Amino acid sequence: MSVNKEIKRITTHILQEMKQRGEKIAMLTAYDYSMATILDDAGLDVLLVGDSASNVMAGHETTLPITLDQMIYHAQGVVRGATRAFVVVDLPFGSYQGNSKEALNSAIRIMKESGAHGVKLEGGVEVVESIQRIITAGIPVMGHLGLTPQSIYKFGTYTVRAKDEEEANKLKTDILALQDAGCFAVVLEKIPAKLAKEVSESLHIPTIGIGAGPDCDGQVLVVNDMIGLTKGFRPRFLRQYLDLYEGILGAAQSYIKDVKAKDFPNEKEQY
């Protein structure tokens, strides 16, 4: 099903209206022009140029190594491919923490050089100053709480966050601080479904869940995981809709076989 391209660009205002009328927000990651074109045609509401590109595009173990320049490069292709979806870009590790002026400069670079429509950053009260500064410049900000992959060495594990009362209370404090600071939405990653439901209902801005149950206002997955391009990654929260790994593997093996057997190219495939 191809979505009507006459539909105007999704905006933060439209996302807000979707929450109010109970329409779920569909979001996936995208890292290049070709994929963004397909996902935009499919009708995704939001495309996230995630720092998960560090893992799935560059092969790093964590999201930490990816640079601002690399994020801008990925974002440029996605923006060119998306005519309808709202494009959000992750501020990479080291480009905003602890310095609100640097955070603003990073966000400005992303917006100017990629043409994206907003930025996302991880953290709660400790990044509020940066968020406010970015928003003051007219740049929409999406928050990110729960499992924040840029803090993986602090957590030491990718397990579910905010299971104990203390961490759950901190998350509740953080999410209200993000809303008050002016975030237009917040990603909730790997937290108990009950907690996600509680905070989603307490906010007037949308929540987007990944491993956070069905009661968030929207859902996000890493597209490479969702279409089965990544081998052997099967967390509980992932629903895999395709097995492209096996499909591409088979296609490549068939190609090799045809080349070796001198069957490709055949008479119809030459000039």
KEFI-405727 format. One record per residue (C-alpha): residue number from 0; residue in three letters; y, z, x. Coordinates in nm, 2 decimals, always signed. Layout:
% residues N
NODE  fiti  marza   north      up    east
NODE   NUM    ALA       Y       Z       X
...
This chain:
% residues 271
NODE  fiti  marza   north      up    east
NODE     0    MET   +0.00   +0.00   +0.00
NODE     1    SER   +0.33   -0.11   +0.16
NODE     2    VAL   +0.64   +0.08   +0.06
NODE     3    ASN   +0.94   -0.11   -0.07
NODE     4    LYS   +1.18   -0.15   +0.22
NODE     5    GLU   +1.48   -0.16   -0.01
NODE     6    ILE   +1.45   +0.22   -0.03
NODE     7    LYS   +1.74   +0.37   +0.16
NODE     8    ARG   +1.71   +0.57   +0.47
NODE     9    ILE   +1.56   +0.92   +0.43
NODE    10    THR   +1.83   +1.18   +0.51
NODE    11    THR   +1.84   +1.56   +0.54
NODE    12    HIS   +1.99   +1.56   +0.19
NODE    13    ILE   +1.69   +1.37   +0.05
NODE    14    LEU   +1.45   +1.61   +0.23
NODE    15    GLN   +1.63   +1.90   +0.07
NODE    16    GLU   +1.61   +1.74   -0.27
NODE    17    MET   +1.23   +1.68   -0.22
NODE    18    LYS   +1.18   +2.05   -0.16
NODE    19    GLN   +1.38   +2.14   -0.47
NODE    20    ARG   +1.17   +1.91   -0.70
NODE    21    GLY   +0.84   +2.01   -0.53
NODE    22    GLU   +0.77   +1.67   -0.37
NODE    23    LYS   +0.58   +1.72   -0.05
NODE    24    ILE   +0.73   +1.57   +0.27
NODE    25    ALA   +0.49   +1.35   +0.48
NODE    26    MET   +0.56   +1.36   +0.85
NODE    27    LEU   +0.37   +1.22   +1.15
NODE    28    THR   +0.44   +1.18   +1.52
NODE    29    ALA   +0.52   +0.84   +1.67
NODE    30    TYR   +0.59   +0.75   +2.03
NODE    31    ASP   +0.64   +0.37   +2.04
NODE    32    TYR   +0.77   +0.07   +1.84
NODE    33    SER   +0.44   -0.07   +1.72
NODE    34    MET   +0.32   +0.25   +1.57
NODE    35    ALA   +0.66   +0.34   +1.42
NODE    36    THR   +0.67   +0.00   +1.24
NODE    37    ILE   +0.32   +0.07   +1.08
NODE    38    LEU   +0.40   +0.42   +0.98
NODE    39    ASP   +0.74   +0.32   +0.84
NODE    40    ASP   +0.58   +0.05   +0.64
NODE    41    ALA   +0.33   +0.30   +0.51
NODE    42    GLY   +0.61   +0.51   +0.37
NODE    43    LEU   +0.63   +0.82   +0.60
NODE    44    ASP   +0.93   +1.04   +0.52
NODE    45    VAL   +0.98   +1.17   +0.87
NODE    46    LEU   +0.87   +1.04   +1.21
NODE    47    LEU   +0.87   +1.30   +1.49
NODE    48    VAL   +0.90   +1.17   +1.84
NODE    49    GLY   +0.71   +1.48   +1.97
NODE    50    ASP   +0.69   +1.62   +2.32
NODE    51    SER   +0.32   +1.59   +2.24
NODE    52    ALA   +0.38   +1.25   +2.41
NODE    53    SER   +0.33   +1.45   +2.72
NODE    54    ASN   -0.03   +1.50   +2.62
NODE    55    VAL   -0.14   +1.19   +2.43
NODE    56    MET   +0.07   +0.93   +2.60
NODE    57    ALA   +0.10   +1.06   +2.96
NODE    58    GLY   -0.22   +1.27   +2.99
NODE    59    HIS   -0.07   +1.60   +3.08
NODE    60    GLU   -0.24   +1.93   +2.99
NODE    61    THR   +0.07   +2.07   +2.83
NODE    62    THR   +0.40   +1.95   +2.68
NODE    63    LEU   +0.60   +2.10   +2.97
NODE    64    PRO   +0.62   +1.81   +3.22
NODE    65    ILE   +0.78   +1.55   +2.99
NODE    66    THR   +1.15   +1.49   +3.07
NODE    67    LEU   +1.46   +1.42   +2.86
NODE    68    ASP   +1.47   +1.06   +3.00
NODE    69    GLN   +1.11   +1.00   +2.89
NODE    70    MET   +1.17   +1.15   +2.54
NODE    71    ILE   +1.47   +0.92   +2.50
NODE    72    TYR   +1.25   +0.62   +2.61
NODE    73    HIS   +0.99   +0.70   +2.35
NODE    74    ALA   +1.26   +0.76   +2.08
NODE    75    GLN   +1.43   +0.43   +2.14
NODE    76    GLY   +1.11   +0.24   +2.05
NODE    77    VAL   +1.05   +0.45   +1.74
NODE    78    VAL   +1.40   +0.41   +1.61
NODE    79    ARG   +1.38   +0.03   +1.65
NODE    80    GLY   +1.06   +0.04   +1.45
NODE    81    ALA   +1.17   +0.27   +1.16
NODE    82    THR   +1.40   +0.13   +0.90
NODE    83    ARG   +1.33   +0.39   +0.63
NODE    84    ALA   +1.19   +0.71   +0.79
NODE    85    PHE   +1.41   +0.99   +0.92
NODE    86    VAL   +1.35   +1.01   +1.30
NODE    87    VAL   +1.35   +1.35   +1.47
NODE    88    VAL   +1.32   +1.39   +1.85
NODE    89    ASP   +1.19   +1.70   +2.03
NODE    90    LEU   +1.42   +1.85   +2.29
NODE    91    PRO   +1.18   +1.88   +2.58
NODE    92    PHE   +1.11   +2.20   +2.78
NODE    93    GLY   +1.40   +2.30   +3.01
NODE    94    SER   +1.66   +2.09   +2.82
NODE    95    TYR   +1.80   +2.36   +2.60
NODE    96    GLN   +1.66   +2.71   +2.68
NODE    97    GLY   +1.91   +2.97   +2.79
NODE    98    ASN   +2.21   +2.74   +2.80
NODE    99    SER   +2.38   +2.62   +2.48
NODE   100    LYS   +2.60   +2.38   +2.66
NODE   101    GLU   +2.30   +2.21   +2.82
NODE   102    ALA   +2.13   +2.21   +2.48
NODE   103    LEU   +2.43   +2.03   +2.33
NODE   104    ASN   +2.44   +1.78   +2.61
NODE   105    SER   +2.07   +1.71   +2.58
NODE   106    ALA   +2.10   +1.66   +2.20
NODE   107    ILE   +2.40   +1.43   +2.24
NODE   108    ARG   +2.21   +1.22   +2.49
NODE   109    ILE   +1.92   +1.18   +2.25
NODE   110    MET   +2.14   +1.08   +1.96
NODE   111    LYS   +2.36   +0.84   +2.16
NODE   112    GLU   +2.09   +0.68   +2.37
NODE   113    SER   +1.81   +0.65   +2.11
NODE   114    GLY   +1.99   +0.63   +1.78
NODE   115    ALA   +1.77   +0.90   +1.63
NODE   116    HIS   +1.88   +1.10   +1.33
NODE   117    GLY   +1.81   +1.46   +1.45
NODE   118    VAL   +1.65   +1.68   +1.71
NODE   119    LYS   +1.39   +1.96   +1.70
NODE   120    LEU   +1.36   +2.26   +1.92
NODE   121    GLU   +1.13   +2.56   +1.95
NODE   122    GLY   +1.22   +2.92   +1.91
NODE   123    GLY   +1.39   +3.18   +1.69
NODE   124    VAL   +1.69   +3.41   +1.73
NODE   125    GLU   +1.70   +3.34   +2.11
NODE   126    VAL   +1.80   +2.97   +2.05
NODE   127    VAL   +2.03   +3.03   +1.76
NODE   128    GLU   +2.34   +2.98   +1.98
NODE   129    SER   +2.21   +2.65   +2.10
NODE   130    ILE   +2.13   +2.54   +1.74
NODE   131    GLN   +2.48   +2.63   +1.62
NODE   132    ARG   +2.64   +2.45   +1.90
NODE   133    ILE   +2.44   +2.13   +1.84
NODE   134    ILE   +2.50   +2.14   +1.46
NODE   135    THR   +2.88   +2.19   +1.52
NODE   136    ALA   +2.87   +1.85   +1.69
NODE   137    GLY   +2.73   +1.70   +1.37
NODE   138    ILE   +2.37   +1.67   +1.49
NODE   139    PRO   +2.09   +1.78   +1.24
NODE   140    VAL   +1.85   +2.04   +1.39
NODE   141    MET   +1.49   +2.11   +1.29
NODE   142    GLY   +1.34   +2.44   +1.40
NODE   143    HIS   +0.99   +2.52   +1.51
NODE   144    LEU   +0.81   +2.86   +1.49
NODE   145    GLY   +0.46   +3.00   +1.51
NODE   146    LEU   +0.27   +2.84   +1.79
NODE   147    THR   +0.54   +2.69   +2.01
NODE   148    PRO   +0.35   +2.48   +2.27
NODE   149    GLN   +0.64   +2.49   +2.52
NODE   150    SER   +0.57   +2.87   +2.55
NODE   151    ILE   +0.20   +2.82   +2.60
NODE   152    TYR   +0.19   +3.01   +2.93
NODE   153    LYS   +0.35   +3.31   +2.76
NODE   154    PHE   +0.10   +3.30   +2.48
NODE   155    GLY   -0.19   +3.22   +2.71
NODE   156    THR   -0.39   +3.05   +2.43
NODE   157    TYR   -0.35   +2.80   +2.15
NODE   158    THR   -0.49   +3.04   +1.88
NODE   159    VAL   -0.32   +3.12   +1.55
NODE   160    ARG   +0.01   +3.31   +1.58
NODE   161    ALA   +0.17   +3.58   +1.36
NODE   162    LYS   -0.16   +3.74   +1.25
NODE   163    ASP   -0.04   +4.09   +1.32
NODE   164    GLU   +0.24   +4.25   +1.12
NODE   165    GLU   +0.48   +4.28   +1.41
NODE   166    GLU   +0.47   +3.91   +1.50
NODE   167    ALA   +0.47   +3.81   +1.13
NODE   168    ASN   +0.79   +4.02   +1.08
NODE   169    LYS   +0.95   +3.86   +1.38
NODE   170    LEU   +0.87   +3.52   +1.24
NODE   171    LYS   +1.03   +3.61   +0.91
NODE   172    THR   +1.35   +3.73   +1.09
NODE   173    ASP   +1.35   +3.42   +1.31
NODE   174    ILE   +1.31   +3.17   +1.02
NODE   175    LEU   +1.60   +3.33   +0.83
NODE   176    ALA   +1.81   +3.31   +1.15
NODE   177    LEU   +1.73   +2.94   +1.18
NODE   178    GLN   +1.82   +2.88   +0.82
NODE   179    ASP   +2.15   +3.07   +0.86
NODE   180    ALA   +2.22   +2.88   +1.18
NODE   181    GLY   +2.21   +2.56   +0.98
NODE   182    CYS   +1.86   +2.41   +1.05
NODE   183    PHE   +1.78   +2.15   +0.79
NODE   184    ALA   +1.40   +2.22   +0.81
NODE   185    VAL   +1.15   +2.42   +1.02
NODE   186    VAL   +0.81   +2.33   +1.15
NODE   187    LEU   +0.55   +2.61   +1.11
NODE   188    GLU   +0.26   +2.57   +1.35
NODE   189    LYS   -0.08   +2.75   +1.33
NODE   190    ILE   +0.02   +3.06   +1.13
NODE   191    PRO   -0.18   +3.22   +0.84
NODE   192    ALA   -0.15   +3.02   +0.52
NODE   193    LYS   -0.04   +3.33   +0.32
NODE   194    LEU   +0.25   +3.39   +0.56
NODE   195    ALA   +0.36   +3.03   +0.55
NODE   196    LYS   +0.36   +3.04   +0.17
NODE   197    GLU   +0.57   +3.35   +0.17
NODE   198    VAL   +0.84   +3.22   +0.40
NODE   199    SER   +0.84   +2.87   +0.24
NODE   200    GLU   +0.91   +3.03   -0.10
NODE   201    SER   +1.19   +3.25   +0.05
NODE   202    LEU   +1.38   +2.96   +0.21
NODE   203    HIS   +1.61   +2.70   +0.06
NODE   204    ILE   +1.53   +2.46   +0.34
NODE   205    PRO   +1.20   +2.28   +0.37
NODE   206    THR   +0.91   +2.40   +0.59
NODE   207    ILE   +0.67   +2.15   +0.75
NODE   208    GLY   +0.33   +2.28   +0.83
NODE   209    ILE   +0.07   +2.20   +1.09
NODE   210    GLY   -0.23   +2.43   +1.06
NODE   211    ALA   -0.02   +2.65   +0.82
NODE   212    GLY   -0.19   +2.59   +0.49
NODE   213    PRO   -0.10   +2.39   +0.18
NODE   214    ASP   +0.21   +2.58   +0.06
NODE   215    CYS   +0.46   +2.44   +0.31
NODE   216    ASP   +0.70   +2.19   +0.18
NODE   217    GLY   +0.55   +1.92   +0.39
NODE   218    GLN   +0.28   +1.85   +0.65
NODE   219    VAL   +0.28   +1.70   +1.00
NODE   220    LEU   +0.00   +1.58   +1.23
NODE   221    VAL   -0.01   +1.41   +1.57
NODE   222    VAL   -0.08   +1.05   +1.48
NODE   223    ASN   -0.32   +0.99   +1.77
NODE   224    ASP   -0.53   +1.28   +1.64
NODE   225    MET   -0.51   +1.17   +1.28
NODE   226    ILE   -0.63   +0.82   +1.35
NODE   227    GLY   -0.90   +0.93   +1.60
NODE   228    LEU   -0.75   +0.79   +1.92
NODE   229    THR   -0.80   +1.13   +2.10
NODE   230    LYS   -1.16   +1.20   +2.19
NODE   231    GLY   -1.32   +1.53   +2.11
NODE   232    PHE   -1.01   +1.71   +1.97
NODE   233    ARG   -1.11   +1.86   +1.64
NODE   234    PRO   -0.91   +2.17   +1.55
NODE   235    ARG   -0.97   +2.31   +1.20
NODE   236    PHE   -0.64   +2.19   +1.07
NODE   237    LEU   -0.69   +1.83   +1.16
NODE   238    ARG   -0.82   +1.58   +0.90
NODE   239    GLN   -0.92   +1.26   +1.09
NODE   240    TYR   -0.86   +0.95   +0.87
NODE   241    LEU   -0.99   +0.69   +1.12
NODE   242    ASP   -1.21   +0.68   +1.43
NODE   243    LEU   -1.01   +0.44   +1.64
NODE   244    TYR   -1.16   +0.57   +1.96
NODE   245    GLU   -1.50   +0.43   +1.87
NODE   246    GLY   -1.35   +0.12   +1.71
NODE   247    ILE   -1.14   +0.02   +2.02
NODE   248    LEU   -1.43   +0.12   +2.25
NODE   249    GLY   -1.66   -0.12   +2.06
NODE   250    ALA   -1.40   -0.40   +2.05
NODE   251    ALA   -1.35   -0.37   +2.43
NODE   252    GLN   -1.72   -0.37   +2.49
NODE   253    SER   -1.76   -0.68   +2.28
NODE   254    TYR   -1.48   -0.85   +2.47
NODE   255    ILE   -1.64   -0.76   +2.81
NODE   256    LYS   -1.98   -0.90   +2.68
NODE   257    ASP   -1.82   -1.23   +2.57
NODE   258    VAL   -1.63   -1.28   +2.89
NODE   259    LYS   -1.93   -1.21   +3.11
NODE   260    ALA   -2.15   -1.44   +2.90
NODE   261    LYS   -1.88   -1.71   +2.92
NODE   262    ASP   -1.86   -1.71   +2.54
NODE   263    PHE   -1.49   -1.64   +2.55
NODE   264    PRO   -1.28   -1.85   +2.53
NODE   265    ASN   -1.47   -2.11   +2.33
NODE   266    GLU   -1.37   -2.46   +2.25
NODE   267    LYS   -1.15   -2.35   +1.96
NODE   268    GLU   -0.97   -2.10   +2.18
NODE   269    GLN   -0.85   -2.35   +2.45
NODE   270    TYR   -0.59   -2.62   +2.48
